[in-house]
Structures are given as C-alpha cells and as structure tokens.
Amino acid sequence: MQGIELKEFQINCVNKLLDATTVGNKKEILVQAPTGSGKTIILLDYIQEYIEENKNTIFVWLTPGKGDLEEQSRDKMTKYLPSMNSKNINDILLSGFEAGDTAFINWETITKKGNTALKEAERKNLFERIDEAYNRGYNFIVIVDEEHLNKTVKAEAIIDYLKPNYIVRVSATTKKNKEAEFIQIDELDVINEGLITRALYINENVGNNIKLENEHEYLLDLALEKQKAIRKEYKNNSISVNPLIIIQVPSKSDELIEQIETLLDNKGYSYKNKAVAIWLADRKENIENIIRAVFGLEKCFHILIVEDNSPDGTADIVRKLQAEFPERLFMIERKGKLGLGTAYIAGFKWAIQHQYDYIFEMDADFSHNPNDLPRLYKACHDEGADVAIGSRYISGVNVVNWPMGRVLMSYFASKYVRFITGIPVHDTTAGFKCYKRRVLETIPLDNIRFKGYAFQIEMKFTAYKCGFKVVEVPVIFVNRELGTSKMNSSIFGEAVFGVIRLKWDSWFKSYPKNK
C-alpha cells in the first residue's frame, strides 16, 4: 500500500484472512481487532491482495448507521490504494458493480425510511444492480465493520440478499463463535509495536448505587488518584513517569468539555500551565477542508475566520493557509469564547469596513454545504433578495442524519418563531445566510440583544422589520460529524422565551427602514 508499511501482526492477520476466504471451510470470519490496531489498513491490504488473485470478486463494506464511517474508510482506500476501484451507494445506483469494486455502504441507507435513506425506487435499483452483478458471474464478499453495531435483523437481510461467498465481521469486541472462523489480534502485539499503550479504565469498577453530586468530578478525582499512585510506584523504582489521563467526552459535547475544563482548572490543571491539552482533530482538520472547499468553487469567494482562542491549533492552521491564500483568507483572533452572536457581529463589521457587497454567514463543519454559496449569492445578486437564507424547511424537511428528537426540536422551534413573530420565513433558526451589505449597515448591530442561538432569529426578524426582502433557498443540511451541534434544551428555552421578548419589544420599538 502507498506510504504504509504493515506491522508484523497486521501482516499475519491479512494472511489469516486470505487463508480463511480461499481454502477455509467456514462462511463467516470474525476478526477481533483492538482499538488502535489499524483494522482499516488491515482490511484494505487484504482486499488488495485478494482481488489480485480473484479478479471477479466484489467487496461490499457495510458500516453502522451513525456517522460517516463508510466515507472515512473509502477516503483511506483512495489515499493508500489509489489504483483500486472504490464506490459509494450513489456510484452503484448510477453505474452498477464492476469486477474488483469495493463498495462502501452505510447499511441503514438501505433499510431506513426518511431523508437519510434510499427511496423505494432507488432501493429496487440497488437490488437490480446486485442481481446484474451475479448474472455477470461476479462473487461478493461482505465486510461488516463494527459488527456489534450491525447485528440486526435488517442488516442481516441485506447481507443475505448479497449471497456472499464469505462474510468478514470486524470489531474490537467480537467474541468467538463455533460456526465461524475466529481471528484475534493480541492487544499485547499492538502495544509492543507502540501503536497503543495499556490503558486503565477508571470507571470500570465504580458501583451502581453510589450517590454523587457531580459524577464527572468523582471520576476525575479517581483518575488523578490513580495517576499519583502509578507515579509513586515508579518513583520507588527510581523511574520518573507522568501517566497521561485521557478524558473521552460523549458526542464531543461542548457544554461538557467546558465543565471538565472548569473542574481541571480548579484543581490546578489548565491549558495555560501546559497540564491540559485538547484533542479534537476533527475541528482543526475541518477548518482546512472547509477553506479549500470554498476556494475550490468556480466563483471567487474570500473567507474570514473568527477564531475564539481555540486550544486545538485552529489558528495555527489558518495562519499557515494564509501564506498560501494571502489575498483571500483572513482571520480575527479573539481572547476567548464570547458568544456566537458576538463572533458574527465582529465578522459583519469587518466585512462592512472592507467594503464587501455580499456577506455570507456559515458554519465551518460542512453542515452548510459550500456548493450552496453560489445559490445564495444568485438569490441576492440576480433575483432581488436582500437576505438569502439556506433553508432546511422551505421544501419539506431537508436534514440528513439528525436524531429524531433534534429534528422535531428544530422544526417546531421554527414553526413557533414564525407563529409568534409573524415573520414569513420557514427556517427561522437557520445560520446559513447571505446579506447584502446595506442590510448589515442598516441594522444597529450593537443593539442585537441575543448572543447565543437566538441571535439567528433576531437578525432575521430585524431585517424583516427594517423592510428588507428575505427569501429562502432550499438546501440539504447534513448533520456534522466533525464538530458538535450546540442545539440542546437550554438553547431551545432561549429561543422560546427570547422570541416572546423580541415580539413584545417590537411593539414599542422603531426600526430603521430600508432606503
């Protein structure tokens, strides 16, 4: 593989997979691969070697429903095996299967109903493509990634329809099965290669009946005590070590991260004294990706990044890219998190100062598709809009990979805002917009009350009350995998009660009018 030299245990696993799927007599192969062992690299090398000897084989790589693991895995194939044929579900629907293909599929797109799933006609088309492949003499091997998450009746139904010669199931928690070939990567082998170190899980032996005022602080104290004990034990043997404490935050919750940062700071551990570091690679990687995506558009856009002293190295990446795009990429650096609204207002003022005629507002996590920027521009430049909103709800409910609770919360929040305020906008909470400069020059930005989520509502309402033409452009909003949504019940509450205040104040307030 290009740029990759496999470790000995990885080579051994590949060889066992090749044996199991050529001369083995069991249809199912279970691979137990510890986290950090490089299972994706192992599987890619296995696919490459297998197809070299078995040209008429097609691999179907099934991933769990949540996230975009299928795209991540496919990206790795593109990077390390650029000569191999990789496809996603859309490619298959369009052109079908070919010998040597590896198709990366989120299985829930086939089985679920709704925006994230295939339409019935597309599902029928997929099955026809499978039948077509069989009629051409191709064989299937199915890889079930994170198989503990795919062990459902519906997932198995898809696998059964593929009628694969072999099924390779991979997980860190796979257990032996008499009916299947079992391949295990020893964690010790991974540790000895330096890919992982042995971890102690602080919360494993915590009792279920303990009453706690703050469970996060309790677990943190356990970890710090364990760290001291390990350090002391090594010191007794004249060895100086400083064990690393890794705190995993579910769903990368910004709110929880801030709580933990405060707890650590109170105990004397901070970013300032270098005792704490934050690893949110998705954030810092995302900023480069979004910048290059926007600059890759046919139409020329400039980008302003408002950077609120992120500890993950975002500013360093932007500065590096500024050397590459000196005339198009700009950054405002602030001392810390001052609120979403203040960040946008700082950006608006900068854009007004630099005489930009069309000013866009968007998130840097790909939930807002850069390819929609020209459509928002067209609505303002060619079609007479003063404000163009990238709308999720103007033509149905166009969101992908959202939990149902969040869909309902967001959708009915917008309905509620529209009902209370009377603003003729379906997606009142949208944060993907294009403003003509004169809109932002007219609105008294320093008087915008809300600094959080309701900021988006207040800006639309104010533009509408000032007499500007506000239009909605339908877009598809994809749930971010990189980064975390800030939608929660407290934000919802801000919108609910803030909107009432907004409407009440409007009865006694004079708005500057569009000239």
Summary of the structure (lengths in Angstrom):
residues: 515
radius of gyration: 26.6
end to end distance: 62.9
largest distance: 82.0
contacts: 1495
relative contact order: 0.08
helix: 45%
strand: 14%
